[in-house]
Amino acid sequence: MPGFKRLATPRPMEHSLAGIVRLEVRAALGVVRAIELANLAAVQLSRFARRAPQNLVPVGALEEQLRHRLGDALTIRRAIERQIWEGVTL
């Protein structure tokens, strides 16, 4: 179930779809839950919107924060590989 949200009004030199994001949820969630999630996403995404061609500039900062919270990538990779290896070699 896709939905669309305009985060910013496009400038005259931009495409008419600039500033629009597509939001999707599984159809199995139902219409009521999809609307609830769309409303929540619209509020949250609007906080990150800027009046610039790159409407989601803060995504880079979000990714950096997530990397920080996850910890060292090499350590995580090794832990995942260990879990896979232990699961495969019984």
C-alpha positions, 0 to 999 in steps of 0.5 A, a space after each residue: 500500500 503506497 502513499 506519498 508525502 510532499 516534504 517541500 515545495 519544489 523550486 521553479 527549476 526543479 521537477 514537479 515531483 521534487 520533495 515527494 517521498 513514497 511510503 509503503 507498508 504491507 497490505 496485510 497490515 490493513 487500511 486503518 493501520 496503514 493510515 496510522 503509520 502514514 500519519 506518523 511517518 508524515 509527522 516524523 519526516 516533516 521534521 527532517 525536511 529542508 527547503 533544499 533540493 536534497 529534502 532528506 539531507 539529515 539521512 546522512 546524520 541518521 545513518 551516522 547515528 545508527 552506525 554509532 549505536 551499532 558499534 564497530 562494523 568489523 566486530 558486528 560482521 564477525 559476530 554475524 559470521 560466527 552465528 552463521 558458521 555455528 548454525 551451519 556446522 552442527 
